[in-house]
Amino acid sequence: MDTALSSPMDIVEPGEETLVSGNIYAVKERSVVVLISKWFPINEFPIRSEFNE
């Protein structure tokens, strides 16, 4: 959920969330943002990194 986005992208159904890659998400003034984190075992992490090669 990001209330700064235009409808219908501001509030989405579970499973329809936008993937945020990286560790920074810009939040606009007077907005509400909900971020959900999933835990992945290091060998199943979906983003290639030096830790799972």
PDB file as gemmi writes it, atoms N, CA and C in Angstrom:
CRYST1    1.000    1.000    1.000  90.00  90.00  90.00 P 1                      
ATOM      1  N   MET A   1       0.845  -1.159   0.000  1.00  0.00           N  
ATOM      2  CA  MET A   1       0.000   0.000   0.000  1.00  0.00           C  
ATOM      3  C   MET A   1       0.899   1.233   0.000  1.00  0.00           C  
ATOM      4  N   ASP A   2       0.593   2.156  -0.891  1.00  0.00           N  
ATOM      5  CA  ASP A   2       1.270   3.453  -0.934  1.00  0.00           C  
ATOM      6  C   ASP A   2       0.224   4.467  -1.355  1.00  0.00           C  
ATOM      7  N   THR A   3      -0.287   5.229  -0.416  1.00  0.00           N  
ATOM      8  CA  THR A   3      -1.385   6.146  -0.694  1.00  0.00           C  
ATOM      9  C   THR A   3      -0.994   7.317  -1.585  1.00  0.00           C  
ATOM     10  N   ALA A   4       0.283   7.477  -1.902  1.00  0.00           N  
ATOM     11  CA  ALA A   4       0.707   8.522  -2.833  1.00  0.00           C  
ATOM     12  C   ALA A   4       0.502   8.093  -4.289  1.00  0.00           C  
ATOM     13  N   LEU A   5       0.318   6.799  -4.526  1.00  0.00           N  
ATOM     14  CA  LEU A   5       0.114   6.298  -5.879  1.00  0.00           C  
ATOM     15  C   LEU A   5      -1.336   6.511  -6.314  1.00  0.00           C  
ATOM     16  N   SER A   6      -1.549   6.569  -7.625  1.00  0.00           N  
ATOM     17  CA  SER A   6      -2.903   6.717  -8.162  1.00  0.00           C  
ATOM     18  C   SER A   6      -3.671   5.415  -8.017  1.00  0.00           C  
ATOM     19  N   SER A   7      -4.975   5.536  -7.839  1.00  0.00           N  
ATOM     20  CA  SER A   7      -5.842   4.370  -7.797  1.00  0.00           C  
ATOM     21  C   SER A   7      -5.856   3.713  -9.177  1.00  0.00           C  
ATOM     22  N   PRO A   8      -5.826   2.433  -9.308  1.00  0.00           N  
ATOM     23  CA  PRO A   8      -5.971   1.394  -8.279  1.00  0.00           C  
ATOM     24  C   PRO A   8      -4.642   0.849  -7.760  1.00  0.00           C  
ATOM     25  N   MET A   9      -3.527   1.527  -8.039  1.00  0.00           N  
ATOM     26  CA  MET A   9      -2.221   1.034  -7.610  1.00  0.00           C  
ATOM     27  C   MET A   9      -1.896   1.381  -6.153  1.00  0.00           C  
ATOM     28  N   ASP A  10      -2.691   2.227  -5.525  1.00  0.00           N  
ATOM     29  CA  ASP A  10      -2.408   2.649  -4.152  1.00  0.00           C  
ATOM     30  C   ASP A  10      -2.665   1.553  -3.130  1.00  0.00           C  
ATOM     31  N   ILE A  11      -3.735   0.806  -3.306  1.00  0.00           N  
ATOM     32  CA  ILE A  11      -4.075  -0.296  -2.401  1.00  0.00           C  
ATOM     33  C   ILE A  11      -4.357  -1.514  -3.275  1.00  0.00           C  
ATOM     34  N   VAL A  12      -3.611  -2.579  -3.068  1.00  0.00           N  
ATOM     35  CA  VAL A  12      -3.746  -3.781  -3.903  1.00  0.00           C  
ATOM     36  C   VAL A  12      -4.080  -4.995  -3.043  1.00  0.00           C  
ATOM     37  N   GLU A  13      -4.595  -6.010  -3.689  1.00  0.00           N  
ATOM     38  CA  GLU A  13      -4.938  -7.265  -3.020  1.00  0.00           C  
ATOM     39  C   GLU A  13      -3.669  -8.025  -2.627  1.00  0.00           C  
ATOM     40  N   PRO A  14      -3.741  -8.844  -1.573  1.00  0.00           N  
ATOM     41  CA  PRO A  14      -2.592  -9.681  -1.212  1.00  0.00           C  
ATOM     42  C   PRO A  14      -2.157 -10.533  -2.399  1.00  0.00           C  
ATOM     43  N   GLY A  15      -0.857 -10.580  -2.620  1.00  0.00           N  
ATOM     44  CA  GLY A  15      -0.302 -11.312  -3.743  1.00  0.00           C  
ATOM     45  C   GLY A  15      -0.108 -10.454  -4.984  1.00  0.00           C  
ATOM     46  N   GLU A  16      -0.673  -9.242  -4.987  1.00  0.00           N  
ATOM     47  CA  GLU A  16      -0.549  -8.324  -6.120  1.00  0.00           C  
ATOM     48  C   GLU A  16       0.428  -7.185  -5.829  1.00  0.00           C  
ATOM     49  N   GLU A  17       1.161  -7.288  -4.737  1.00  0.00           N  
ATOM     50  CA  GLU A  17       2.078  -6.239  -4.326  1.00  0.00           C  
ATOM     51  C   GLU A  17       3.195  -6.040  -5.345  1.00  0.00           C  
ATOM     52  N   THR A  18       3.731  -4.826  -5.388  1.00  0.00           N  
ATOM     53  CA  THR A  18       4.874  -4.516  -6.238  1.00  0.00           C  
ATOM     54  C   THR A  18       6.150  -4.868  -5.490  1.00  0.00           C  
ATOM     55  N   LEU A  19       7.058  -5.580  -6.150  1.00  0.00           N  
ATOM     56  CA  LEU A  19       8.333  -5.932  -5.538  1.00  0.00           C  
ATOM     57  C   LEU A  19       9.223  -4.703  -5.466  1.00  0.00           C  
ATOM     58  N   VAL A  20       9.761  -4.440  -4.300  1.00  0.00           N  
ATOM     59  CA  VAL A  20      10.708  -3.344  -4.105  1.00  0.00           C  
ATOM     60  C   VAL A  20      12.086  -3.970  -3.995  1.00  0.00           C  
ATOM     61  N   SER A  21      12.947  -3.693  -4.957  1.00  0.00           N  
ATOM     62  CA  SER A  21      14.302  -4.220  -4.878  1.00  0.00           C  
ATOM     63  C   SER A  21      15.194  -3.161  -4.249  1.00  0.00           C  
ATOM     64  N   GLY A  22      16.181  -3.595  -3.542  1.00  0.00           N  
ATOM     65  CA  GLY A  22      17.044  -2.658  -2.841  1.00  0.00           C  
ATOM     66  C   GLY A  22      16.537  -2.401  -1.433  1.00  0.00           C  
ATOM     67  N   ASN A  23      17.139  -1.443  -0.783  1.00  0.00           N  
ATOM     68  CA  ASN A  23      16.771  -1.190   0.609  1.00  0.00           C  
ATOM     69  C   ASN A  23      16.305   0.246   0.841  1.00  0.00           C  
ATOM     70  N   ILE A  24      15.896   0.937  -0.228  1.00  0.00           N  
ATOM     71  CA  ILE A  24      15.398   2.303  -0.097  1.00  0.00           C  
ATOM     72  C   ILE A  24      14.067   2.424  -0.829  1.00  0.00           C  
ATOM     73  N   TYR A  25      13.071   3.027  -0.166  1.00  0.00           N  
ATOM     74  CA  TYR A  25      11.783   3.312  -0.791  1.00  0.00           C  
ATOM     75  C   TYR A  25      11.409   4.731  -0.408  1.00  0.00           C  
ATOM     76  N   ALA A  26      11.267   5.602  -1.383  1.00  0.00           N  
ATOM     77  CA  ALA A  26      10.947   7.008  -1.121  1.00  0.00           C  
ATOM     78  C   ALA A  26       9.463   7.146  -0.791  1.00  0.00           C  
ATOM     79  N   VAL A  27       9.177   7.828   0.303  1.00  0.00           N  
ATOM     80  CA  VAL A  27       7.803   8.051   0.747  1.00  0.00           C  
ATOM     81  C   VAL A  27       7.482   9.528   0.606  1.00  0.00           C  
ATOM     82  N   LYS A  28       6.339   9.819  -0.012  1.00  0.00           N  
ATOM     83  CA  LYS A  28       5.938  11.212  -0.204  1.00  0.00           C  
ATOM     84  C   LYS A  28       5.251  11.747   1.040  1.00  0.00           C  
ATOM     85  N   GLU A  29       5.219  13.069   1.150  1.00  0.00           N  
ATOM     86  CA  GLU A  29       4.569  13.724   2.285  1.00  0.00           C  
ATOM     87  C   GLU A  29       3.115  13.281   2.409  1.00  0.00           C  
ATOM     88  N   ARG A  30       2.665  13.154   3.645  1.00  0.00           N  
ATOM     89  CA  ARG A  30       1.276  12.821   3.966  1.00  0.00           C  
ATOM     90  C   ARG A  30       0.809  11.523   3.311  1.00  0.00           C  
ATOM     91  N   SER A  31       1.707  10.580   3.191  1.00  0.00           N  
ATOM     92  CA  SER A  31       1.387   9.279   2.605  1.00  0.00           C  
ATOM     93  C   SER A  31       1.563   8.179   3.634  1.00  0.00           C  
ATOM     94  N   VAL A  32       0.895   7.091   3.381  1.00  0.00           N  
ATOM     95  CA  VAL A  32       1.050   5.891   4.202  1.00  0.00           C  
ATOM     96  C   VAL A  32       1.598   4.803   3.292  1.00  0.00           C  
ATOM     97  N   VAL A  33       2.640   4.116   3.753  1.00  0.00           N  
ATOM     98  CA  VAL A  33       3.248   3.026   2.997  1.00  0.00           C  
ATOM     99  C   VAL A  33       3.337   1.812   3.909  1.00  0.00           C  
ATOM    100  N   VAL A  34       2.943   0.662   3.381  1.00  0.00           N  
ATOM    101  CA  VAL A  34       3.074  -0.598   4.111  1.00  0.00           C  
ATOM    102  C   VAL A  34       4.066  -1.462   3.339  1.00  0.00           C  
ATOM    103  N   LEU A  35       5.140  -1.867   4.008  1.00  0.00           N  
ATOM    104  CA  LEU A  35       6.154  -2.727   3.397  1.00  0.00           C  
ATOM    105  C   LEU A  35       6.098  -4.089   4.077  1.00  0.00           C  
ATOM    106  N   ILE A  36       6.117  -5.132   3.275  1.00  0.00           N  
ATOM    107  CA  ILE A  36       6.076  -6.501   3.782  1.00  0.00           C  
ATOM    108  C   ILE A  36       7.370  -7.182   3.384  1.00  0.00           C  
ATOM    109  N   SER A  37       8.001  -7.835   4.338  1.00  0.00           N  
ATOM    110  CA  SER A  37       9.260  -8.524   4.074  1.00  0.00           C  
ATOM    111  C   SER A  37       9.030 -10.022   4.109  1.00  0.00           C  
ATOM    112  N   LYS A  38       9.650 -10.724   3.178  1.00  0.00           N  
ATOM    113  CA  LYS A  38       9.628 -12.183   3.192  1.00  0.00           C  
ATOM    114  C   LYS A  38      11.031 -12.672   3.501  1.00  0.00           C  
ATOM    115  N   TRP A  39      11.110 -13.713   4.277  1.00  0.00           N  
ATOM    116  CA  TRP A  39      12.395 -14.298   4.605  1.00  0.00           C  
ATOM    117  C   TRP A  39      12.657 -15.438   3.641  1.00  0.00           C  
ATOM    118  N   PHE A  40      13.856 -15.456   3.062  1.00  0.00           N  
ATOM    119  CA  PHE A  40      14.272 -16.524   2.167  1.00  0.00           C  
ATOM    120  C   PHE A  40      15.556 -17.134   2.706  1.00  0.00           C  
ATOM    121  N   PRO A  41      15.653 -18.464   2.707  1.00  0.00           N  
ATOM    122  CA  PRO A  41      16.949 -19.062   3.021  1.00  0.00           C  
ATOM    123  C   PRO A  41      17.988 -18.526   2.036  1.00  0.00           C  
ATOM    124  N   ILE A  42      19.193 -18.322   2.466  1.00  0.00           N  
ATOM    125  CA  ILE A  42      20.223 -17.660   1.652  1.00  0.00           C  
ATOM    126  C   ILE A  42      20.420 -18.328   0.298  1.00  0.00           C  
ATOM    127  N   ASN A  43      20.261 -19.634   0.203  1.00  0.00           N  
ATOM    128  CA  ASN A  43      20.448 -20.313  -1.081  1.00  0.00           C  
ATOM    129  C   ASN A  43      19.225 -20.207  -1.993  1.00  0.00           C  
ATOM    130  N   GLU A  44      18.103 -19.630  -1.498  1.00  0.00           N  
ATOM    131  CA  GLU A  44      16.900 -19.447  -2.303  1.00  0.00           C  
ATOM    132  C   GLU A  44      16.584 -17.978  -2.529  1.00  0.00           C  
ATOM    133  N   PHE A  45      17.470 -17.091  -2.108  1.00  0.00           N  
ATOM    134  CA  PHE A  45      17.206 -15.662  -2.224  1.00  0.00           C  
ATOM    135  C   PHE A  45      17.019 -15.296  -3.686  1.00  0.00           C  
ATOM    136  N   PRO A  46      15.946 -14.567  -4.045  1.00  0.00           N  
ATOM    137  CA  PRO A  46      15.636 -14.331  -5.454  1.00  0.00           C  
ATOM    138  C   PRO A  46      16.552 -13.339  -6.172  1.00  0.00           C  
ATOM    139  N   ILE A  47      17.339 -12.594  -5.457  1.00  0.00           N  
ATOM    140  CA  ILE A  47      18.240 -11.619  -6.066  1.00  0.00           C  
ATOM    141  C   ILE A  47      19.664 -12.132  -5.947  1.00  0.00           C  
ATOM    142  N   ARG A  48      20.378 -12.183  -7.041  1.00  0.00           N  
ATOM    143  CA  ARG A  48      21.747 -12.685  -7.045  1.00  0.00           C  
ATOM    144  C   ARG A  48      22.642 -11.750  -6.229  1.00  0.00           C  
ATOM    145  N   SER A  49      23.441 -12.308  -5.385  1.00  0.00           N  
ATOM    146  CA  SER A  49      24.372 -11.521  -4.583  1.00  0.00           C  
ATOM    147  C   SER A  49      25.645 -12.323  -4.352  1.00  0.00           C  
ATOM    148  N   GLU A  50      26.626 -11.668  -3.762  1.00  0.00           N  
ATOM    149  CA  GLU A  50      27.875 -12.371  -3.469  1.00  0.00           C  
ATOM    150  C   GLU A  50      27.701 -13.444  -2.420  1.00  0.00           C  
ATOM    151  N   PHE A  51      26.604 -13.401  -1.660  1.00  0.00           N  
ATOM    152  CA  PHE A  51      26.390 -14.344  -0.581  1.00  0.00           C  
ATOM    153  C   PHE A  51      25.786 -15.672  -1.037  1.00  0.00           C  
ATOM    154  N   ASN A  52      25.143 -15.705  -2.209  1.00  0.00           N  
ATOM    155  CA  ASN A  52      24.508 -16.950  -2.623  1.00  0.00           C  
ATOM    156  C   ASN A  52      25.054 -17.484  -3.940  1.00  0.00           C  
ATOM    157  N   GLU A  53      26.257 -17.152  -4.292  1.00  0.00           N  
ATOM    158  CA  GLU A  53      26.862 -17.667  -5.513  1.00  0.00           C  
ATOM    159  C   GLU A  53      27.472 -19.038  -5.280  1.00  0.00           C  
TER     160      GLU A  53                                                      
END                                                                             
